[in-house]
Amino acid sequence: MKSITKNWVYLIAFLLITTAGFSQDKETKLEDKEKWELVEMQGTITEINKETREISIIGSKGELHTVTAGEEVERFDDIEVGDVITFDFYKYMKAEFRNPTEEELENPLVIVTEEAKAPADLKPGAALGAIVQAVVTIQVINLPFMYVNIEGPNGNFTTIHMKDKELIQKLHVGQVVILTYAEAMAITLEKVE
């Protein structure tokens, strides 16, 4: 009986080590991805921080975004939770599909630079907030609409629209990703009547 129990322990240990190794290999085989995008969408305001001008919005397809209304956004004080709005903002992202380092786990949100400018081929006025590096977690994978919702270390959400079907199928809910991104700065924000 002791030998059977011992064999089971070895088998379980082997399976755990093999599974952990496979899981790590699967994540490390994904190439880093980098992109700039202009996001134009409509959504419902779920939360507003008047002090920081941050607005949390859920889109019509379930996309989640926390954006900062830039100074050029007029009538910011007129919006309320529950309002349906249209908004445009630029977003820069670089995703690294690897396990975070100990240092990254201790400091999951680091400001890389205080401000950034979009490349010259984007519209003028595409100023961005700080570029930050964060340890984020995938919360939702929506294959039909090809997007992933992620949660940052401060509980903020953003949606990443994907074009690479092969890549999105390799991701999983709960997966940790190292994301370098420019904080979203809304360049337009209009109430929908």
N, C-alpha and C positions, 0 to 999 in steps of 0.2 A: 504494500500500500504506500509505503514511504517513497519507493522508487517511482510509482505512478504520479504521486503528488509532485515530486521533484521534476519529472518530465514535463508536467503541465506548467510548472513555474518557468522552466526553460523555454517552453514553446510560447507562452504569453510574453515573456521578456523579449524573445526573438521577434515576435510580431510587432510589439511596441517599438522596438528599435528600427525595424524595417519600415514600418509605417511612418515613423517620425522622419527617417532619412528620405523616404519617397516624398513626403510632404514638403520637406525643405528643398529637395531637388526640383520639385515641380514649381515652387515659387522662384527659385533662383534662375531657372531656365527662361523666364519671361524677360524680354528686353525692356530697357527703360523707354518710356514714351514721353514726348515733349510736344506741346502745341499752344498756340494762341487762338482764341476764338472770340467772336462777337456773339453774345447771347441776346436774342430778342425774344421775349416771351410775355405771357399773361399769367397772372396768378393772384391768389388771395393772401392778404397780409395776415400772418398769424401772431406776430410780435413786433413791437417797435421800441427801440431804445433811443429816446429823444436826445440824450446826452451825447452818445457816440454816433448817432444818426444811422445805426444799424437797423435793418428791417429783415425779418424772417418771412419768407414767402413760400407757399406751396403752389406749384404749377398745376395746370389742368390735367396733366398726365401723372401727377404724383411727385414731380421733381421738387426737391427741397433746396432752397438757396437762402443764405444770409448775405446780404449786400449792404454796403455803406453808401448812403446817398451823398454824392459829391456836392460841393458848394454850388455848382451850376444848376442843381436840381431845385426848381422853383416850387413854391407852395408845399414844402416838406411838412410844415405844421398842419396842413389841411388833411393829411391822410390819417386813417384810423384802422385799428385791428378790424378785420372783416371786409375792408374795402377790396374790390377787385381792381387791379392795376395792370397796365402794360409797362414794361421797363426794358431797357437795353444796358448792357454792361460788358466790358472786356474782361477776359479771364486768361491768365497764363498758368500753365501747369506742366510740371515734370514729375512723372511717377516712377519711383524706383521700387521694383518688386523684389524686395529682399527683407531679411529679418533686421529689425532695428538694433543698433549697437546699444551697449549699456548706457553710454552717455546720452543717446537719443531717448532712451526710455526714461532717464532721470530728468531730461529737459525736452519734453515732447513737442514744444513749440519754441522755435528760435527765429528771431528776425535776422534775415540775411542782409537786407538793405532797407533803409527807411522809405525810399520811394523809387519808382521805376517808371520808365517811359516805354510805350509800345514801340515796336519796330517801325521804321519809316513807311512801310507799305500799308500800315493801318491808318484809319482816318485821323486827322489832326484832333488834338484834344483827348486822345486816348491815354490820359495820365492815369497811373495806377497808384494804389496805396503801397504799403510795405510789401516786400517779397519775404515770405516766411517759409521755413521748412517745418513740417509737422508730421508726427506719427499719427496716421488716421486709420479708421477702421471701416471696411465696407459693410454697409447696413442693408442695402437693397440692391438686387441685380434684376433689372427689368429687360428681359431679352426681346419681347415684342417691340418695345419702343427704343431699344438699344441705349440704355443709360444705367449708370451706377450711382447710388446715393452713398455718400461717405459722411462720417461724423468725425470732426476734429477734436483735439484734446480739450477745448473749452466748451464742447457741446454744440458748436455751430455745424450746420449741414451745408453741403453743396452737392450738386448733381453734375456728373461728368458724362457728357454725351459721347458715345463711342461709335466709330465707323468700322472698327476691326472686329468682325463677328467671331473670328477664331480666338482673339484675345479675351473677349468678354466671356466666352464659354470656359475659359481656363480659370477665371476668377471665382471666388466663393465668399459667401456671407461670413463675416467675422475675420476675414483676411486683413492683416495689417500691411499698410503700404506707406512708404516714405514719400510724402508729397511736398514738392516745392511749388508754391503758387503765389500769384499776386492777388492780394485781397481785392475782392470785387468792388469796383466803384461804379455805381449806377450813373449813367450819363443822361438818361431820360427816365422820367417816372410820371405816368399819367393815370388819373382815375378813369375807370371805365364807367360810363353812365348807363 
